[in-house]
Amino acid sequence: YFLATASDLSRDIDQSKNSDTTLRALFITLSYLKGDYGAIHAPGKKILLYNRERGHNTVHANFNVFFILAATLKDTVKVRKGWIRKWKRKLEIWAQTAPENYGPLNKTLDGLIQEKWGSKVKAGEAYRTAYNLALTGNNPLTLGIVAEEYGRYLYESIGEHTLGERILREAFDSFGAWKAAAKQEQLRDRYPDVYFTTQ
């Protein structure tokens, strides 16, 4: 899963009409990267049910807990805090056992939660911690996801354009390392005033 590219995932889904758990998880990943958060809700419920009933504990399943929670926070007006906290606790446990994989995502969720229900200052602290954790790892997808959220927060939420642009460019380069050209184009479209270059 870590070595897969966005184009590989898209091809696998296009070539199969099967709606099993693995393809559902890959669909959630692609939908999150596209910013189509609403598309995640229905398959996300099935992934979480499968996770709860079978104790599913694979990398792509655990990553999708992050995608599902983040999409819910970003796309849904009314969010049940208890539901978010229950699944967030699972991610916190995984972050302790595999910090290189889940530590940055766990802190990114802290940032999203603070933006929705807390303070922008604490959100910034969480995003900065997530970004620094992601820099120590070797996963361009994780760094891209974290840097995009941190850059968005800086650039859009608090108007720190200089630092925000630098972080957004890091997200752009990280997605490029993952061969996610469509994601790079999405960043270009969303931030037309940011100068992105292809490495």
KOLMAR-909779 format. One line per field, with one value per residue (C-alpha): residue in three letters; residue number from 1; x negated, y negated, z; chain. Coordinates in pm, whole numbers, plus 50000, padded with zeros to 5 digits. Layout:
aa <- (ala ...) $
i <- (NUM ...) $
c1 <- (X ...) $
c2 <- (Y ...) $
c3 <- (Z ...) $
ch <- (A ...) $
This chain:
aa <- (tyr phe leu ala thr ala ser asp leu ser arg asp ile asp gln ser lys asn ser asp thr thr leu arg ala leu phe ile thr leu ser tyr leu lys gly asp tyr gly ala ile his ala pro gly lys lys ile leu leu tyr asn arg glu arg gly his asn thr val his ala asn phe asn val phe phe ile leu ala ala thr leu lys asp thr val lys val arg lys gly trp ile arg lys trp lys arg lys leu glu ile trp ala gln thr ala pro glu asn tyr gly pro leu asn lys thr leu asp gly leu ile gln glu lys trp gly ser lys val lys ala gly glu ala tyr arg thr ala tyr asn leu ala leu thr gly asn asn pro leu thr leu gly ile val ala glu glu tyr gly arg tyr leu tyr glu ser ile gly glu his thr leu gly glu arg ile leu arg glu ala phe asp ser phe gly ala trp lys ala ala ala lys gln glu gln leu arg asp arg tyr pro asp val tyr phe thr thr gln) $
i <- (1 2 3 4 5 6 7 8 9 10 11 12 13 14 15 16 17 18 19 20 21 22 23 24 25 26 27 28 29 30 31 32 33 34 35 36 37 38 39 40 41 42 43 44 45 46 47 48 49 50 51 52 53 54 55 56 57 58 59 60 61 62 63 64 65 66 67 68 69 70 71 72 73 74 75 76 77 78 79 80 81 82 83 84 85 86 87 88 89 90 91 92 93 94 95 96 97 98 99 100 101 102 103 104 105 106 107 108 109 110 111 112 113 114 115 116 117 118 119 120 121 122 123 124 125 126 127 128 129 130 131 132 133 134 135 136 137 138 139 140 141 142 143 144 145 146 147 148 149 150 151 152 153 154 155 156 157 158 159 160 161 162 163 164 165 166 167 168 169 170 171 172 173 174 175 176 177 178 179 180 181 182 183 184 185 186 187 188 189 190 191 192 193 194 195 196 197 198 199) $
c1 <- (50000 49724 49556 49873 49918 50238 50253 50220 50510 50731 50657 50734 51069 51162 51086 51302 51672 51619 51710 51505 51331 50997 51144 51373 51068 50886 51192 51187 50819 50873 51184 50996 50710 50959 51126 51456 51527 51898 51831 51651 51942 52131 51833 51666 51945 51894 51516 51560 51818 51578 51296 51505 51651 51335 51062 50926 50579 50398 50217 50472 50763 50608 50517 50879 50994 50802 50952 51306 51275 51102 51361 51641 51486 51426 51754 52027 52189 52321 52064 52109 51818 51847 51824 51518 51350 51417 51240 50977 50874 50800 50580 50398 50320 50189 49983 49814 49737 49639 49559 49394 49719 49992 49828 49855 50212 50317 50185 50344 50680 50608 50566 50894 51076 50932 51036 51392 51444 51138 50895 50693 50382 50407 50493 50172 49970 50118 50055 49698 49632 49789 49573 49252 49338 49409 49071 48896 49069 49019 49373 49443 49819 49831 49612 49828 50151 50011 49838 50153 50359 50091 50043 50418 50442 50156 50259 50637 50725 50469 50328 49964 49904 49524 49494 49819 49685 49367 49562 49805 49510 49380 49717 49703 49356 49456 49757 49528 49299 49607 49680 50013 50016 50391 50344 50076 50313 50576 50335 50256 50628 50701 50404 50353 50136 49887 49594 49557 49278 49246 48927) $
c2 <- (50000 49755 49814 49776 49464 49269 49384 49748 49711 49544 49819 50096 49942 49874 50234 50388 50357 50538 50338 50539 50378 50324 50142 49945 49837 49736 49540 49351 49270 49134 48940 48774 48677 48533 48333 48514 48554 48617 48932 49084 49094 49404 49633 49494 49625 49974 49957 49856 50132 50386 50250 50275 50620 50794 50598 50512 50374 50330 50017 49912 49977 49768 49489 49482 49414 49086 49013 49084 48870 48584 48586 48578 48280 48094 48169 48211 47923 48136 48381 48602 48524 48857 49051 48855 48903 49278 49338 49074 49279 49573 49354 49233 49594 49667 49347 49481 49820 49694 49322 49294 49398 49252 48982 48708 48806 48813 48461 48340 48458 48263 47956 48015 48071 47750 47556 47685 47673 47516 47237 47141 47110 47470 47579 47419 47593 47929 47878 47766 48076 48299 48140 48182 48548 48606 48456 48725 49008 49149 49144 48875 48938 48867 48558 48435 48476 48311 48028 47952 47914 47708 47492 47440 47335 47087 46948 46939 46940 46702 46523 46629 46630 46651 46959 47099 47087 47267 47546 47577 47613 47892 48064 48019 48176 48463 48549 48535 48789 49011 48952 48791 48543 48483 48381 48136 47983 47954 47752 47529 47466 47396 47166 46980 46716 46974 47046 47423 47577 47938 48098) $
c3 <- (50000 50088 49752 49548 49340 49294 48931 49043 49287 49027 48773 49021 49111 48747 48649 48919 48997 49326 49636 49886 50180 50009 49710 49938 50135 49817 49704 50035 49989 49640 49741 50024 49796 49546 49823 49760 50130 50092 49889 50187 50432 50311 50241 50553 50773 50629 50679 51045 51097 50948 51163 51481 51413 51291 51462 51119 51177 50848 50739 50477 50715 50990 50749 50641 50997 50963 50620 50743 51057 50875 50596 50853 51031 50705 50528 50789 50976 51262 51395 51700 51928 52109 51782 51673 52011 52015 51685 51761 52065 51836 51620 51933 52028 51680 51698 52012 51860 51512 51549 51208 51038 51256 51470 51203 51113 51478 51535 51211 51343 51662 51443 51260 51590 51735 51424 51458 51835 51995 51920 51614 51829 51948 51595 51472 51742 51644 51272 51335 51548 51281 51012 51212 51277 50908 50814 51019 50831 50485 50349 50088 50103 50476 50437 50150 50347 50659 50473 50276 50593 50767 50460 50422 50786 50750 50412 50447 50818 50967 50664 50708 50334 50325 50547 50410 50055 50158 50329 50038 49800 50023 49994 49617 49596 49826 49615 49314 49479 49513 49142 49226 48936 48966 49329 49222 48969 49239 49451 49153 49100 49466 49516 49187 49358 49492 49263 49226 49024 48910 49038) $
ch <- (A A A A A A A A A A A A A A A A A A A A A A A A A A A A A A A A A A A A A A A A A A A A A A A A A A A A A A A A A A A A A A A A A A A A A A A A A A A A A A A A A A A A A A A A A A A A A A A A A A A A A A A A A A A A A A A A A A A A A A A A A A A A A A A A A A A A A A A A A A A A A A A A A A A A A A A A A A A A A A A A A A A A A A A A A A A A A A A A A A A A A A A A A A A A A A A A A A A A A A A) $
